[in-house]
Amino acid sequence: MSDDELLTVAEVMARPKLGRSTVYDLIRSRRLPSITIGRCRRIPARALSDYITNEMEAAA
């Protein structure tokens, strides 16, 4: 996964095995940054890896 790659919500759901509503809740709460291109929501791969890293650090 390259840092500049843009992921769909479905791709984000598959990586950490999250549900669709959880991903949208993270986007809505601004804990997972995203952009809208037309009617499509895209999440930068770097944003997902940063979110996972932050959650792991908080849990430690």
Phi, psi and omega in degrees: 000121178273154184295332182267005179289140176256128184255148173280167177299320179298320178292321178294320179299321186287326186293303177265012179059054178256157175279161181301316182293327177295316179298314179294327175296319178296321178293313182298323180276002179065021174276341176232102182297147178209167176231158176247128177241107187066241176255008185259135176265131179230142181242124177297138180302323179299322180296320178294314180293324176296318179299314180297317178299314180297320179294322179292320178293322180292328181282342183280000000 
